[in-house]
Amino acid sequence: MELSDLKKVDFLKDLDDKKIELLEKYMTFTLEENKKFNLTSLDSKDDFIIKNILDSLLIVKTIDFDISSKRFIDIGSGAGLPGIPLAIYYSNTNFTLLEPTTKRANFLKQVISLLDLKNVSVINERAEILARSNFEKFDCATARAVANINILLEFAMPLVKVGGLFIAYKGKNYENEAFSIDLALNQLKTSSKLVVNFELPFTSETRNFAIFEKNEEISNKYPINYSLIKKKPL
């Protein structure tokens, strides 16, 4: 499979040659660096295209508003997923990649330099610490394969503005996680806006996107210390 095959997907028909070239550079560099340290478990080209890049871009199907002036933060960005593919696709939108592991943060900085992405920055920090200096500053947060949803909500919502969104990339078992989020939604003044189920193109695999909206300002006691969040999440 080639990255240009993504243009066969209905919602990605507008991927131009420049963006495909950037995605190609990103994939090639990531797979090469993956030999040195663990960035992704998907080390074949086909898997990387479908299960990393295309998977990251699935939310394009759900975004039906102008995001050109919005500030996005990708929590626990890791190898830059979904942040890098989204930043390439939405080249006029500002993305912050938040990654607590120094070696991965350094990798992300190399990617940004290699691809000359002017709309992307990297912060090497934990979400709950960054929120103390960036409380309710971002229009939208994303997270993919980071933690259970109640923990993610406590990480994300203090960073998101009132009226802002949090988009959680989830697998087929999301409904099991969702049983435990009522307290988090109440304390974080957040509502479950939408849950979208997609089939990942070129596969028979399903993906869930849980989209949350922040309705009111919240107490600045959130987020609490990570060890406490992990031990007793909302």
N, C-alpha and C positions, 0 to 999 in steps of 0.2 A: 504493500500500500504506500502511496505517496501523499504528502501533505496537500497537494493540489486536489486530491480526491475529496477533501472536506467541502469543496465548492459544490459537490453533488448533494450535500445536505441542504434542505430547503432554507433553513434560517441562516445559513452561512454562504449563500450565493454571492454576497457582496465582498467576500474575502478577496482583496486584490493581490497582485504579484508581490508588492512590497511587504505586505503582512505575512504572506506565505514564506517569503525569504527570511523574515525575522523569526518566524516559528521554526523554520528549518535550522537556523543557526542556534537557536535556543535548545532544540532537541539534540543536535549533534554535540554541543558543548556539555549538556547535562549527562548524556550517556557516556561520554568520555570521562568526565569527572566522577561519575558513579563508580568507576573502576577503582578509584582511590579511597572513597568513603561512601557510606550508604546514604544516597539521596532519594532513591526510589526503588521499589521492588520490581518495577517493570523495566527490564533491560533489553527488550527487543523493540525494533523500530515500529512495527505494527501495533504492539501493545501501547507504546508510548503515545503514538498518534491518537489512538482510539480512547484508551482508558485514562490518559492524562490530559492531553490537549483538548480533544473533543469533549470529554467529560467536563473539563473546566468551562468550556464555552456553552454548555447546555443552558445556562441561565439566560443567555441571549434571548431564548424563547419566551422568558417571563418578563423581561424588562421592556415596558411599553411606554416609557417616559424619557424625556431628555435628561441625560446624565452628564452632559458636557461640562457643567460647572460644579459637579459634585466631588466630594472627597471620599474616597473608598479606603478602607483599611482591611487587609487580608491577615487574619489572626492565625499564627502558627504556620507561616507560609511555607516552611520547609524548602523544597526544591523550587518554590515559586508557583505553586499550584493552589488555587486557580489564578493567583494574582498576575503572573507574567502573561499567560495567554489572554486574559481579560484586558490587560494594559496595552497589549499589541492590537487587539481588536478595537478597543475604545481609546484611540490614540490621543484624544482631546480631553480625557478625564484623568485626574490625579489619583494615583494609587500609592499607598504606603504598605510595604511588606513588613509585617511584624514577626520577627523570628528570634526566640530566646537563645538558641544554640549558636555560639560564635562561629563555628566552622561553616554552618549553613548560611548564616548572615553574610559572611565573607564571600561565599559562593554567589549569593544573590547580587552582591555589589559587583562582582566580576561579570555577571550576566548583563547587568544594567550598562556597564561600561562597554562590553563587547557589542551589544545591540544599540548602543547610544539612545537609550530610552529616556527622554527628557521628562516624561510624565510619571516617573517611578522613583521612589526613595525607599531606603531600608532602615529599619530601627532594630537594633540588637537588644531586645528587652522583653520582659514578661508583660502580658496584657494588663495584669492588675497593678503593676508598677507604672506603666505608661499612662494608665487612666488617671493617676493622681495629678499629672501635669497636662493631660489632654481630656479632661472630663467633658463629656458631651460635645465633642468637637467634630465628629465625622458624620457624614450623611448616610453612609452605608458601610456595614461590616460583612465580611465573608469568612467562612471557615470550612475547611474540607479535611475530613479524616483526622480530627484533632482530639475530641473528647465527647462524652455523652452530652445530650442537648441541655440538661439543666445546668451542667458546669459551663458549657459554652455561653449560655444566656448570661451567666454571672460575669464572664469575661467580657462579653461583647457590649451589653446594653449600657454600662457606664461610659463607654467610648462613643456611643451613638447619640446624636441630637434628638430632641423631641421632634417627632414626626419622621425620624429616620428609620431605616430598615436594617435588619440583620438577616442574611441569607445563609442558611446552614445546608451544606451538601451532605446528604445522608443516603444510606443504602436501603435495601429492601426491608430492614427490620426497624425502621424509624418508629412505627406505631408502638412498638414495645417501649421505646425510650420516652415517647410522648405522654405515657401514663403518669410520669413523675414530675411534670413541669408546672402544675397549677400554682404552687407556692412561689416559684421563681417568677412567673408571669405577674402575680399579684404584687410582690415586693418590688419588682423592677418596672412597674407601671407599663407593662407591655401586653400586647394582644397578639394572638396567633392569627396572622393575616391570611395566609394561604399555605396549603400543602399541595405541591404539584408532583405528580408521578409521571416519569418519562421512561421510555425505552431507549437505551443508549444505541444510536444508529450503528449499523454493521454488526450488532450483537443481539442476543436475546436477554441481556441483562437490564434490570430496572434500576432507576435512580429516583430518590425523593429529594425535593427541595422544600425545606420548611422556612417560610418567610414570616418574620415577626416585625411588628411596628411599635415604636416607643410612643406612648400616649401622653406622658407627663414627665416633668422633672423628677428625678429620684434622689434619695439621700446620698450625700457624698461619702457615706461610710462604705459604699460599694465601689469597687469590689473589695472584699476583705482579703486577708493574707491567703496566698495560694495553698499553704498547708491546711488551712481551715476549710477552704473551698473543697479541696480534694477529700478531706476527712468527712465533712458534713455539708454537702452542697444544698442549695435551696430546694 
